[in-house]
Amino acid sequence: MASARRTRMSPDERRQQLLSLGVAALADGPLEAVTVEELAAQAGVSPGLVHYYFGNRQGLHSAIVRTARDAMLHATEPRPDLPPQERLRDTLDRFVVFVRDHHATFYSLVRGAASGDEQVRTTIQQARDVLARHLHDVLAGLGTSPGPLLDVAIHSWISFAEQALIEAATDPAVPADDLAAFLERSALGVAAALRPTEGPHAG
């Protein structure tokens, strides 16, 4: 049987094709299962060409995670024209939609935070830092005072929200609006918990 004719692409187009195939592979299995050989076969190129673009398997995995991360951040970029609480809800609405549409990819990103690959862990932590800054801006706009405890609260909420999205975003029993509203209330609850309370245990 004659081999399939290789489609001629520019270097940028070929690299983007390989990354798109790599991100798509996350829907079928974990990042660790993505190999240079399988990706090359899907693209109809030699493994050597994949190595040319990404260096090695580690470089390939790091590039796939960066691509998935950037897609998530782009899809959930807050709208600066909205007031703080409306901006939070709008962002969460789009986050729920993104996870429902790309659940396996999102799961791979969250799971990658515990990866043995330092580059992958760093890439995912950078995404969490961006999300933390977005939430910090919202809470500051709502009057929450800055401080180290706020930083702890924000990063803790992000971990909580990730788990909630993984478990509920594709559950047909949980409407998207209900999930986004739940996450909104929980974020505002974190801010409320930072405010001193009156009573015998108040500091």
BALOBA-1460 file (C-alpha; in Angstrom, 3 decimals):
// residues 203
<rec num="1" residu="m" x="0.000" y="0.000" z="0.000"/>
<rec num="2" residu="a" x="1.350" y="3.409" z="-0.887"/>
<rec num="3" residu="s" x="2.085" y="5.615" z="2.095"/>
<rec num="4" residu="a" x="-0.079" y="8.681" z="2.659"/>
<rec num="5" residu="r" x="1.306" y="11.822" z="1.085"/>
<rec num="6" residu="r" x="2.671" y="14.184" z="3.688"/>
<rec num="7" residu="t" x="0.874" y="17.523" z="3.750"/>
<rec num="8" residu="r" x="3.271" y="20.379" z="3.159"/>
<rec num="9" residu="m" x="3.139" y="22.931" z="5.947"/>
<rec num="10" residu="s" x="5.227" y="25.831" z="7.106"/>
<rec num="11" residu="p" x="7.328" y="25.173" z="10.234"/>
<rec num="12" residu="d" x="4.885" y="27.173" z="12.370"/>
<rec num="13" residu="e" x="1.889" y="25.334" z="10.926"/>
<rec num="14" residu="r" x="3.529" y="21.954" z="11.490"/>
<rec num="15" residu="r" x="4.441" y="22.803" z="15.063"/>
<rec num="16" residu="q" x="0.913" y="24.009" z="15.743"/>
<rec num="17" residu="q" x="-0.508" y="20.842" z="14.199"/>
<rec num="18" residu="l" x="1.619" y="18.690" z="16.493"/>
<rec num="19" residu="l" x="0.566" y="20.710" z="19.531"/>
<rec num="20" residu="s" x="-3.102" y="20.486" z="18.557"/>
<rec num="21" residu="l" x="-2.789" y="16.722" z="18.247"/>
<rec num="22" residu="g" x="-1.032" y="16.586" z="21.607"/>
<rec num="23" residu="v" x="-3.733" y="18.597" z="23.378"/>
<rec num="24" residu="a" x="-6.445" y="16.503" z="21.701"/>
<rec num="25" residu="a" x="-4.719" y="13.350" z="22.985"/>
<rec num="26" residu="l" x="-5.393" y="14.508" z="26.546"/>
<rec num="27" residu="a" x="-9.045" y="13.655" z="25.956"/>
<rec num="28" residu="d" x="-8.099" y="9.978" z="25.663"/>
<rec num="29" residu="g" x="-5.469" y="9.586" z="28.348"/>
<rec num="30" residu="p" x="-2.988" y="11.260" z="30.696"/>
<rec num="31" residu="l" x="-0.144" y="13.448" z="29.532"/>
<rec num="32" residu="e" x="2.348" y="10.693" z="30.345"/>
<rec num="33" residu="a" x="0.745" y="8.511" z="27.669"/>
<rec num="34" residu="v" x="1.518" y="11.000" z="24.881"/>
<rec num="35" residu="t" x="4.604" y="9.725" z="23.051"/>
<rec num="36" residu="v" x="6.724" y="11.216" z="20.312"/>
<rec num="37" residu="e" x="6.198" y="8.145" z="18.145"/>
<rec num="38" residu="e" x="2.403" y="8.125" z="18.362"/>
<rec num="39" residu="l" x="2.160" y="11.861" z="17.760"/>
<rec num="40" residu="a" x="4.444" y="11.569" z="14.743"/>
<rec num="41" residu="a" x="2.320" y="8.750" z="13.330"/>
<rec num="42" residu="q" x="-0.871" y="10.784" z="13.723"/>
<rec num="43" residu="a" x="0.693" y="13.752" z="11.946"/>
<rec num="44" residu="g" x="2.252" y="11.608" z="9.229"/>
<rec num="45" residu="v" x="5.778" y="12.788" z="10.000"/>
<rec num="46" residu="s" x="8.913" y="11.173" z="11.330"/>
<rec num="47" residu="p" x="9.660" y="11.050" z="15.086"/>
<rec num="48" residu="g" x="12.828" y="12.958" z="14.259"/>
<rec num="49" residu="l" x="10.749" y="15.939" z="13.142"/>
<rec num="50" residu="v" x="8.886" y="15.958" z="16.458"/>
<rec num="51" residu="h" x="12.226" y="15.900" z="18.245"/>
<rec num="52" residu="y" x="13.372" y="18.771" z="16.017"/>
<rec num="53" residu="y" x="10.500" y="20.976" z="17.213"/>
<rec num="54" residu="f" x="10.392" y="19.979" z="20.892"/>
<rec num="55" residu="g" x="13.765" y="18.492" z="21.729"/>
<rec num="56" residu="n" x="12.552" y="15.420" z="23.599"/>
<rec num="57" residu="r" x="9.469" y="13.909" z="25.201"/>
<rec num="58" residu="q" x="9.768" y="16.221" z="28.192"/>
<rec num="59" residu="g" x="9.894" y="19.246" z="25.905"/>
<rec num="60" residu="l" x="6.865" y="17.965" z="24.010"/>
<rec num="61" residu="h" x="4.857" y="17.459" z="27.196"/>
<rec num="62" residu="s" x="5.808" y="20.908" z="28.462"/>
<rec num="63" residu="a" x="4.712" y="22.522" z="25.188"/>
<rec num="64" residu="i" x="1.389" y="20.617" z="25.206"/>
<rec num="65" residu="v" x="0.653" y="21.770" z="28.755"/>
<rec num="66" residu="r" x="1.533" y="25.385" z="27.898"/>
<rec num="67" residu="t" x="-0.823" y="25.248" z="24.915"/>
<rec num="68" residu="a" x="-3.669" y="23.818" z="27.003"/>
<rec num="69" residu="r" x="-2.999" y="26.309" z="29.780"/>
<rec num="70" residu="d" x="-3.026" y="29.274" z="27.416"/>
<rec num="71" residu="a" x="-6.285" y="28.102" z="25.847"/>
<rec num="72" residu="m" x="-7.895" y="27.906" z="29.290"/>
<rec num="73" residu="l" x="-6.639" y="31.328" z="30.356"/>
<rec num="74" residu="h" x="-7.737" y="32.888" z="27.073"/>
<rec num="75" residu="a" x="-11.221" y="31.384" z="27.331"/>
<rec num="76" residu="t" x="-11.647" y="32.615" z="30.907"/>
<rec num="77" residu="e" x="-9.982" y="36.038" z="30.691"/>
<rec num="78" residu="p" x="-11.943" y="38.416" z="32.950"/>
<rec num="79" residu="r" x="-13.768" y="41.338" z="31.374"/>
<rec num="80" residu="p" x="-12.312" y="44.514" z="32.914"/>
<rec num="81" residu="d" x="-15.353" y="46.558" z="31.853"/>
<rec num="82" residu="l" x="-17.586" y="44.712" z="34.338"/>
<rec num="83" residu="p" x="-17.972" y="45.607" z="38.037"/>
<rec num="84" residu="p" x="-16.035" y="43.245" z="40.345"/>
<rec num="85" residu="q" x="-18.815" y="40.816" z="41.321"/>
<rec num="86" residu="e" x="-20.296" y="40.702" z="37.809"/>
<rec num="87" residu="r" x="-16.780" y="40.117" z="36.469"/>
<rec num="88" residu="l" x="-16.347" y="37.201" z="38.874"/>
<rec num="89" residu="r" x="-19.640" y="35.582" z="37.854"/>
<rec num="90" residu="d" x="-19.017" y="36.102" z="34.137"/>
<rec num="91" residu="t" x="-15.574" y="34.510" z="34.455"/>
<rec num="92" residu="l" x="-16.956" y="31.553" z="36.408"/>
<rec num="93" residu="d" x="-19.746" y="31.047" z="33.859"/>
<rec num="94" residu="r" x="-17.121" y="30.759" z="31.127"/>
<rec num="95" residu="f" x="-14.918" y="28.564" z="33.283"/>
<rec num="96" residu="v" x="-17.733" y="26.054" z="33.742"/>
<rec num="97" residu="v" x="-18.372" y="26.056" z="29.985"/>
<rec num="98" residu="f" x="-14.669" y="25.544" z="29.263"/>
<rec num="99" residu="v" x="-14.403" y="22.596" z="31.654"/>
<rec num="100" residu="r" x="-17.577" y="21.026" z="30.274"/>
<rec num="101" residu="d" x="-16.218" y="21.319" z="26.742"/>
<rec num="102" residu="h" x="-12.645" y="20.280" z="27.633"/>
<rec num="103" residu="h" x="-13.055" y="18.214" z="30.783"/>
<rec num="104" residu="a" x="-10.241" y="15.750" z="30.087"/>
<rec num="105" residu="t" x="-7.843" y="18.554" z="29.207"/>
<rec num="106" residu="f" x="-8.719" y="20.442" z="32.393"/>
<rec num="107" residu="y" x="-8.302" y="17.265" z="34.437"/>
<rec num="108" residu="s" x="-4.899" y="16.716" z="32.860"/>
<rec num="109" residu="l" x="-3.863" y="20.249" z="33.798"/>
<rec num="110" residu="v" x="-4.961" y="19.843" z="37.418"/>
<rec num="111" residu="r" x="-3.383" y="16.386" z="37.623"/>
<rec num="112" residu="g" x="-0.187" y="17.768" z="36.094"/>
<rec num="113" residu="a" x="0.342" y="19.934" z="39.169"/>
<rec num="114" residu="a" x="1.531" y="16.757" z="40.907"/>
<rec num="115" residu="s" x="3.673" y="15.703" z="37.944"/>
<rec num="116" residu="g" x="7.238" y="14.609" z="38.419"/>
<rec num="117" residu="d" x="8.161" y="16.966" z="35.578"/>
<rec num="118" residu="e" x="9.266" y="20.286" z="37.040"/>
<rec num="119" residu="q" x="8.556" y="22.179" z="33.810"/>
<rec num="120" residu="v" x="4.980" y="20.892" z="33.752"/>
<rec num="121" residu="r" x="4.473" y="21.785" z="37.424"/>
<rec num="122" residu="t" x="5.851" y="25.278" z="36.825"/>
<rec num="123" residu="t" x="3.607" y="25.825" z="33.809"/>
<rec num="124" residu="i" x="0.489" y="24.872" z="35.768"/>
<rec num="125" residu="q" x="1.520" y="26.915" z="38.798"/>
<rec num="126" residu="q" x="1.860" y="29.924" z="36.508"/>
<rec num="127" residu="a" x="-1.775" y="29.418" z="35.473"/>
<rec num="128" residu="r" x="-2.855" y="29.255" z="39.107"/>
<rec num="129" residu="d" x="-0.921" y="32.436" z="39.817"/>
<rec num="130" residu="v" x="-2.766" y="34.211" z="36.997"/>
<rec num="131" residu="l" x="-6.119" y="32.998" z="38.350"/>
<rec num="132" residu="a" x="-5.093" y="34.116" z="41.835"/>
<rec num="133" residu="r" x="-4.333" y="37.618" z="40.562"/>
<rec num="134" residu="h" x="-7.730" y="37.776" z="38.858"/>
<rec num="135" residu="l" x="-9.529" y="36.804" z="42.069"/>
<rec num="136" residu="h" x="-7.357" y="39.160" z="44.114"/>
<rec num="137" residu="d" x="-8.402" y="42.039" z="41.845"/>
<rec num="138" residu="v" x="-12.078" y="41.123" z="42.239"/>
<rec num="139" residu="l" x="-11.915" y="40.880" z="46.017"/>
<rec num="140" residu="a" x="-9.914" y="44.095" z="46.278"/>
<rec num="141" residu="g" x="-12.601" y="45.792" z="44.202"/>
<rec num="142" residu="l" x="-15.163" y="44.529" z="46.714"/>
<rec num="143" residu="g" x="-13.238" y="46.052" z="49.619"/>
<rec num="144" residu="t" x="-11.255" y="43.067" z="50.906"/>
<rec num="145" residu="s" x="-8.030" y="44.212" z="52.545"/>
<rec num="146" residu="p" x="-4.768" y="42.741" z="51.225"/>
<rec num="147" residu="g" x="-2.552" y="40.590" z="53.391"/>
<rec num="148" residu="p" x="-0.874" y="37.191" z="53.661"/>
<rec num="149" residu="l" x="-4.067" y="35.510" z="54.881"/>
<rec num="150" residu="l" x="-5.887" y="36.733" z="51.764"/>
<rec num="151" residu="d" x="-3.217" y="35.095" z="49.618"/>
<rec num="152" residu="v" x="-3.664" y="31.816" z="51.523"/>
<rec num="153" residu="a" x="-7.434" y="32.060" z="51.147"/>
<rec num="154" residu="i" x="-7.278" y="32.712" z="47.409"/>
<rec num="155" residu="h" x="-4.924" y="29.829" z="46.651"/>
<rec num="156" residu="s" x="-6.992" y="27.518" z="48.868"/>
<rec num="157" residu="w" x="-10.165" y="28.543" z="47.031"/>
<rec num="158" residu="i" x="-8.533" y="27.822" z="43.665"/>
<rec num="159" residu="s" x="-7.775" y="24.255" z="44.771"/>
<rec num="160" residu="f" x="-11.359" y="23.928" z="46.023"/>
<rec num="161" residu="a" x="-12.767" y="25.285" z="42.748"/>
<rec num="162" residu="e" x="-10.618" y="22.947" z="40.666"/>
<rec num="163" residu="q" x="-11.960" y="19.923" z="42.509"/>
<rec num="164" residu="a" x="-15.547" y="21.165" z="42.267"/>
<rec num="165" residu="l" x="-15.169" y="21.687" z="38.529"/>
<rec num="166" residu="i" x="-13.666" y="18.245" z="38.004"/>
<rec num="167" residu="e" x="-16.445" y="16.527" z="39.934"/>
<rec num="168" residu="a" x="-19.480" y="18.560" z="38.874"/>
<rec num="169" residu="a" x="-18.852" y="20.280" z="35.544"/>
<rec num="170" residu="t" x="-19.871" y="17.230" z="33.519"/>
<rec num="171" residu="d" x="-22.529" y="15.981" z="35.929"/>
<rec num="172" residu="p" x="-25.921" y="16.337" z="34.195"/>
<rec num="173" residu="a" x="-27.548" y="16.584" z="37.627"/>
<rec num="174" residu="v" x="-25.686" y="19.860" z="38.263"/>
<rec num="175" residu="p" x="-26.824" y="22.703" z="35.966"/>
<rec num="176" residu="a" x="-24.017" y="24.958" z="34.759"/>
<rec num="177" residu="d" x="-25.652" y="28.043" z="36.273"/>
<rec num="178" residu="d" x="-25.943" y="26.336" z="39.655"/>
<rec num="179" residu="l" x="-22.281" y="25.336" z="39.630"/>
<rec num="180" residu="a" x="-21.114" y="28.828" z="38.664"/>
<rec num="181" residu="a" x="-23.348" y="30.370" z="41.342"/>
<rec num="182" residu="f" x="-21.984" y="27.929" z="43.939"/>
<rec num="183" residu="l" x="-18.401" y="28.849" z="43.045"/>
<rec num="184" residu="e" x="-19.285" y="32.548" z="43.172"/>
<rec num="185" residu="r" x="-20.798" y="32.209" z="46.660"/>
<rec num="186" residu="s" x="-17.831" y="30.202" z="47.871"/>
<rec num="187" residu="a" x="-15.362" y="32.841" z="46.635"/>
<rec num="188" residu="l" x="-17.344" y="35.604" z="48.316"/>
<rec num="189" residu="g" x="-17.572" y="33.423" z="51.423"/>
<rec num="190" residu="v" x="-13.796" y="33.194" z="51.539"/>
<rec num="191" residu="a" x="-13.616" y="36.994" z="51.479"/>
<rec num="192" residu="a" x="-16.253" y="37.234" z="54.216"/>
<rec num="193" residu="a" x="-14.322" y="34.791" z="56.400"/>
<rec num="194" residu="l" x="-11.365" y="37.185" z="56.408"/>
<rec num="195" residu="r" x="-13.366" y="39.916" z="58.109"/>
<rec num="196" residu="p" x="-13.174" y="40.010" z="61.941"/>
<rec num="197" residu="t" x="-16.356" y="39.003" z="63.720"/>
<rec num="198" residu="e" x="-17.909" y="40.392" z="66.863"/>
<rec num="199" residu="g" x="-18.194" y="38.056" z="69.821"/>
<rec num="200" residu="p" x="-16.227" y="36.306" z="72.555"/>
<rec num="201" residu="h" x="-13.789" y="34.716" z="70.087"/>
<rec num="202" residu="a" x="-13.133" y="37.857" z="68.068"/>
<rec num="203" residu="g" x="-9.500" y="38.816" z="67.866"/>
